[in-house]
Amino acid sequence: MIHEVDEVLKGLLSGGALAGSGVEIAFDAPTREWAARRNAPAVDAYLYDIREDLQRRQRGTVPVRDEQGVVRSRRQSPRWFRLAYLVTAWTKRPQDEHRLLSAVLATLLPHETLSPEQLTGPLAELGLTIPLTVSGSHTEARSLADVWSALGGELKPSLDVVLTVPFPAYPEYDAGPPVTEGAAVRVRTVDGALEDAERRHRPSHLAAGGTAQ
């Protein structure tokens, strides 16, 4: 699932203000050795922190529906994780790096949430929107100064980009077959005899040819 988030972020960074610029989008750790090998403008999105968003954790199961909207199985509610990226610009001049960071801001700020249509694979199949924040306040994440220290690089301007992503919980449990008939009631007379007529209640959506969900 994380690699799918990488692809989503890469698609966003490759568009918007950076569309057609030819700037490389990388996901490498921005170490001194990596920086020394750079010979072309690049925007690097380094995934430096992954942790669960406990405030979003839910109990119980959610229904899984087929193309007709009928519940076929149930699965546990997804667990949400915050993926924090250290986004930096790499050129020969600081002014050009600042322009690149401005372009990244202009590209990402309109995307406060990502719809399922903007996602791919199993991430899109969940049908959930993904929040995206840029340089917000995330006290649980690691300090960016500590990240730079661990990388052995020099501190430089960066953007903290966080996507809060649902991860499906397995396994799935088969649901019972859909209801196709309404409730039936048999009535006994005062003397205990069973009436021949069977009284049925057929909901309107079933009478129209649908099935209960």
Sine and cosine of phi, psi and omega as CSV:
sin_phi,cos_phi,sin_psi,cos_psi,sin_omega,cos_omega
0.00,0.00,-0.58,0.82,-0.02,-1.00
-0.89,0.46,-0.64,0.77,0.00,-1.00
-0.90,0.43,-0.47,0.88,0.06,-1.00
-0.94,0.34,-0.61,0.79,0.07,-1.00
-0.90,0.43,-0.63,0.78,0.07,-1.00
-0.83,0.55,-0.71,0.70,-0.03,-1.00
-0.91,0.41,-0.62,0.79,0.04,-1.00
-0.89,0.45,-0.73,0.68,0.00,-1.00
-0.91,0.42,-0.63,0.77,0.03,-1.00
-0.89,0.46,-0.65,0.76,0.04,-1.00
-0.89,0.45,-0.63,0.78,0.02,-1.00
-0.92,0.40,-0.73,0.68,-0.05,-1.00
-0.92,0.38,-0.44,0.90,0.00,-1.00
-0.98,0.18,-0.21,0.98,-0.02,-1.00
-0.96,-0.29,-0.40,-0.92,0.04,-1.00
0.85,0.53,-0.74,-0.68,-0.05,-1.00
-0.93,0.36,-0.29,0.96,-0.01,-1.00
-0.99,-0.13,0.00,1.00,-0.04,-1.00
-0.87,0.49,0.77,-0.64,0.03,-1.00
0.97,0.26,0.12,0.99,-0.04,-1.00
-0.99,0.15,-0.34,0.94,-0.04,-1.00
0.98,0.22,0.14,0.99,0.01,-1.00
-0.95,0.30,0.74,-0.67,0.01,-1.00
-0.96,0.27,0.65,-0.76,0.10,-0.99
-0.96,-0.27,0.88,-0.48,-0.05,-1.00
-0.85,-0.52,0.30,-0.95,0.03,-1.00
-0.79,-0.62,0.41,0.91,-0.04,-1.00
-0.99,0.15,0.37,-0.93,0.15,-0.99
-0.94,0.34,0.83,-0.56,-0.07,-1.00
-0.98,0.21,0.91,0.42,0.02,-1.00
-0.98,0.18,0.17,-0.99,0.05,-1.00
-0.86,0.50,-0.67,0.74,-0.03,-1.00
-0.90,0.43,-0.67,0.74,0.01,-1.00
-0.91,0.42,-0.70,0.72,-0.02,-1.00
-0.88,0.47,-0.59,0.81,-0.02,-1.00
-0.92,0.39,-0.40,0.92,-0.02,-1.00
-1.00,0.04,-0.10,0.99,-0.05,-1.00
-0.95,0.30,0.77,-0.63,0.07,-1.00
-0.76,-0.65,0.20,0.98,0.03,-1.00
-0.51,-0.86,0.42,-0.91,0.01,-1.00
-0.85,0.53,0.64,-0.77,-0.03,-1.00
-0.51,-0.86,0.48,-0.87,0.19,-0.98
-0.91,-0.42,0.84,-0.54,-0.06,-1.00
-0.94,-0.33,0.78,-0.62,0.04,-1.00
-0.90,-0.43,1.00,-0.09,-0.08,-1.00
-1.00,-0.07,0.86,-0.51,0.02,-1.00
-0.97,0.22,0.96,-0.29,-0.11,-0.99
-0.94,-0.35,-0.16,0.99,-0.04,-1.00
-0.44,-0.90,0.70,-0.71,0.06,-1.00
-0.71,-0.70,0.84,-0.54,0.07,-1.00
-0.42,-0.91,0.45,-0.89,-0.05,-1.00
-0.96,0.27,0.63,-0.77,0.12,-0.99
-1.00,0.01,1.00,-0.07,-0.11,-0.99
-0.91,0.42,-0.41,0.91,0.00,-1.00
-0.93,0.37,-0.35,0.94,0.00,-1.00
-1.00,-0.09,-0.06,1.00,-0.05,-1.00
-0.93,0.37,0.72,-0.70,-0.01,-1.00
-0.82,-0.58,0.45,-0.89,0.05,-1.00
-0.98,-0.19,0.26,-0.97,0.06,-1.00
1.00,0.00,-0.14,-0.99,-0.06,-1.00
-0.88,-0.47,0.31,-0.95,0.07,-1.00
-0.85,-0.53,0.56,-0.83,-0.03,-1.00
-0.97,0.23,0.55,-0.84,0.11,-0.99
-0.92,-0.38,0.87,-0.49,-0.12,-0.99
-0.95,-0.31,0.45,-0.90,0.07,-1.00
-1.00,-0.01,-0.17,-0.99,-0.06,-1.00
-0.89,0.46,-0.44,0.90,0.01,-1.00
-1.00,0.03,0.00,1.00,0.01,-1.00
1.00,0.09,0.15,0.99,0.00,-1.00
-1.00,0.07,0.70,-0.72,0.00,-1.00
-0.95,0.32,0.88,-0.48,-0.01,-1.00
-0.96,-0.27,-0.44,0.90,0.01,-1.00
-0.36,-0.93,0.10,-0.99,0.04,-1.00
-0.71,-0.71,0.55,-0.84,0.04,-1.00
-0.71,-0.71,0.32,-0.95,0.05,-1.00
-0.90,0.43,0.47,-0.88,0.03,-1.00
-0.86,0.51,0.62,-0.79,-0.01,-1.00
-0.91,0.42,0.45,-0.89,0.10,-0.99
-0.99,-0.12,0.70,-0.72,-0.06,-1.00
-0.98,-0.19,0.72,-0.69,0.01,-1.00
-0.79,-0.61,0.62,-0.79,0.05,-1.00
-1.00,-0.08,0.87,-0.49,0.05,-1.00
-0.97,-0.22,0.92,-0.40,-0.07,-1.00
-0.97,-0.23,0.81,-0.59,-0.01,-1.00
-0.92,-0.40,0.70,-0.71,0.13,-0.99
-1.00,-0.05,0.95,-0.31,-0.09,-1.00
-0.98,-0.20,0.85,-0.52,-0.02,-1.00
-0.76,-0.66,0.38,-0.92,0.04,-1.00
-0.93,-0.37,0.62,-0.78,-0.09,-1.00
-0.75,-0.66,0.92,-0.39,0.10,-0.99
-0.62,-0.79,-0.16,-0.99,0.01,-1.00
-0.99,0.11,-0.38,0.93,-0.07,-1.00
-0.81,-0.58,0.64,-0.77,0.02,-1.00
-0.85,0.53,-0.60,0.80,-0.01,-1.00
-0.89,0.46,-0.63,0.78,0.02,-1.00
-0.93,0.36,-0.58,0.82,0.06,-1.00
-0.90,0.43,-0.63,0.78,0.03,-1.00
-0.90,0.43,-0.61,0.79,0.05,-1.00
-0.90,0.44,-0.65,0.76,0.02,-1.00
-0.90,0.43,-0.68,0.73,0.03,-1.00
-0.90,0.44,-0.61,0.80,0.07,-1.00
-0.89,0.46,-0.64,0.77,0.03,-1.00
-0.91,0.41,-0.62,0.79,0.04,-1.00
-0.90,0.44,-0.69,0.72,0.05,-1.00
-0.86,0.50,-0.74,0.68,-0.01,-1.00
-0.89,0.46,-0.49,0.87,-0.01,-1.00
-0.98,0.20,-0.64,0.77,-0.13,-0.99
-1.00,0.00,-0.51,0.86,-0.09,-1.00
-0.85,0.53,-0.58,0.81,0.03,-1.00
-0.93,0.37,-0.20,0.98,-0.08,-1.00
-0.97,-0.25,0.95,0.32,0.05,-1.00
-0.95,0.32,-0.49,0.87,0.11,-0.99
-0.67,-0.74,0.54,-0.84,0.03,-1.00
-0.95,-0.32,0.82,-0.57,-0.01,-1.00
-0.98,0.19,0.30,-0.95,0.04,-1.00
-0.84,0.55,-0.48,0.88,0.01,-1.00
-0.92,0.38,-0.36,0.93,0.01,-1.00
-1.00,-0.01,-0.04,1.00,-0.05,-1.00
-0.97,-0.26,0.04,-1.00,-0.02,-1.00
-0.69,-0.72,0.33,-0.94,0.14,-0.99
0.84,0.54,-0.52,-0.85,-0.01,-1.00
-0.84,0.54,-0.47,0.89,0.02,-1.00
-0.91,0.43,-0.64,0.77,0.03,-1.00
-0.96,0.29,-0.55,0.83,-0.05,-1.00
-0.91,0.42,-0.38,0.93,0.04,-1.00
-0.93,0.37,-0.37,0.93,0.04,-1.00
0.94,0.34,0.43,0.90,-0.05,-1.00
-0.92,-0.40,0.51,-0.86,0.08,-1.00
-1.00,0.08,0.50,-0.87,-0.06,-1.00
-0.91,-0.42,0.85,-0.52,0.08,-1.00
-0.95,0.32,0.60,-0.80,0.06,-1.00
-0.75,-0.66,0.80,-0.60,0.04,-1.00
-0.83,-0.56,0.53,-0.85,-0.01,-1.00
-0.85,-0.53,0.87,-0.50,0.04,-1.00
0.81,0.59,0.65,0.76,0.07,-1.00
-1.00,0.09,-0.08,-1.00,0.00,-1.00
-0.99,-0.12,0.93,-0.37,-0.02,-1.00
-0.78,-0.62,1.00,0.04,-0.10,-0.99
-0.91,0.40,-0.40,0.92,-0.03,-1.00
-0.98,0.21,-0.38,0.93,-0.05,-1.00
-0.96,0.27,0.31,-0.95,0.01,-1.00
-0.93,0.37,0.51,-0.86,0.07,-1.00
-0.90,0.44,0.71,-0.70,0.00,-1.00
-0.90,0.43,-0.53,0.85,0.06,-1.00
-0.89,0.45,-0.62,0.78,0.04,-1.00
-0.92,0.39,-0.59,0.81,0.02,-1.00
-0.89,0.45,-0.74,0.67,0.02,-1.00
-0.88,0.48,-0.62,0.78,0.01,-1.00
-0.90,0.44,-0.67,0.74,0.01,-1.00
-0.92,0.40,-0.54,0.84,0.00,-1.00
-0.97,0.23,-0.29,0.96,-0.02,-1.00
0.97,0.24,0.31,0.95,-0.02,-1.00
-0.96,-0.28,0.10,-0.99,0.03,-1.00
-1.00,0.04,0.67,-0.74,0.00,-1.00
-0.88,0.47,0.75,-0.66,0.02,-1.00
-0.61,-0.80,0.27,-0.96,-0.02,-1.00
-0.84,0.55,0.65,-0.76,-0.03,-1.00
-0.46,-0.89,0.28,-0.96,0.08,-1.00
-0.90,-0.44,0.68,-0.73,0.05,-1.00
-0.99,-0.12,0.96,-0.28,-0.05,-1.00
-0.95,-0.30,0.83,-0.55,-0.07,-1.00
-0.84,-0.55,0.80,-0.60,0.13,-0.99
-0.92,-0.39,0.80,-0.60,0.02,-1.00
-0.99,-0.14,0.92,-0.38,-0.27,-0.96
-0.88,-0.48,0.70,-0.72,0.08,-1.00
-0.99,0.14,0.73,-0.69,0.11,-0.99
-0.93,-0.37,0.84,-0.54,-0.03,-1.00
-0.90,0.43,0.61,-0.79,0.07,-1.00
-0.98,-0.19,0.73,-0.68,-0.03,-1.00
-0.93,-0.37,0.31,-0.95,0.08,1.00
-1.00,0.00,0.05,-1.00,0.13,-0.99
-1.00,-0.06,0.50,-0.87,0.00,-1.00
-0.90,-0.44,0.74,-0.67,0.01,-1.00
-0.89,0.45,0.66,-0.75,0.06,-1.00
-1.00,-0.05,0.38,-0.93,0.05,-1.00
-0.91,0.42,0.31,-0.95,0.00,-1.00
-0.89,0.46,0.49,-0.87,0.00,-1.00
-0.90,0.43,0.53,-0.85,0.03,-1.00
-0.96,0.26,0.81,-0.59,0.01,-1.00
-0.90,-0.44,-0.14,0.99,0.02,-1.00
-0.78,-0.62,0.47,-0.88,0.06,-1.00
-0.99,0.15,0.00,-1.00,0.01,-1.00
-0.96,0.30,0.59,-0.81,0.02,-1.00
-0.88,-0.47,0.68,-0.73,-0.02,-1.00
-0.79,-0.61,0.80,-0.60,0.09,-1.00
-0.97,-0.25,0.71,-0.70,-0.12,-0.99
-0.93,-0.38,0.72,-0.69,0.09,-1.00
-0.99,-0.14,0.53,-0.85,0.04,-1.00
-0.98,0.19,0.04,-1.00,-0.04,-1.00
-0.87,0.50,-0.59,0.81,-0.02,-1.00
-0.99,0.11,0.10,1.00,0.08,-1.00
1.00,-0.05,-0.06,1.00,0.00,-1.00
-0.96,0.28,0.56,-0.83,0.01,-1.00
-1.00,0.07,0.82,-0.57,0.02,-1.00
-0.92,0.40,0.51,-0.86,0.02,-1.00
-0.94,0.33,-0.56,0.83,-0.07,-1.00
-0.97,0.25,0.69,-0.73,0.06,-1.00
-0.94,-0.33,0.84,-0.54,-0.04,-1.00
-1.00,0.00,0.83,-0.56,-0.02,-1.00
-0.88,-0.47,0.59,-0.80,0.13,-0.99
-0.92,-0.38,0.90,-0.44,-0.01,-1.00
-0.90,-0.43,0.94,-0.35,-0.02,-1.00
-0.82,0.57,0.43,-0.90,-0.10,-1.00
-0.89,0.46,-0.60,0.80,-0.03,-1.00
-0.94,0.33,-0.44,0.90,0.08,-1.00
-0.98,0.22,-0.61,0.79,0.01,-1.00
-0.90,0.44,-0.44,0.90,0.00,-1.00
-1.00,0.10,0.01,1.00,0.06,-1.00
0.98,-0.21,0.15,0.99,0.00,-1.00
-1.00,-0.01,-0.11,-0.99,0.06,-1.00
-0.74,-0.67,0.51,-0.86,0.02,-1.00
-0.96,0.27,0.48,-0.88,-0.05,-1.00
-0.85,-0.52,0.00,0.00,0.00,0.00
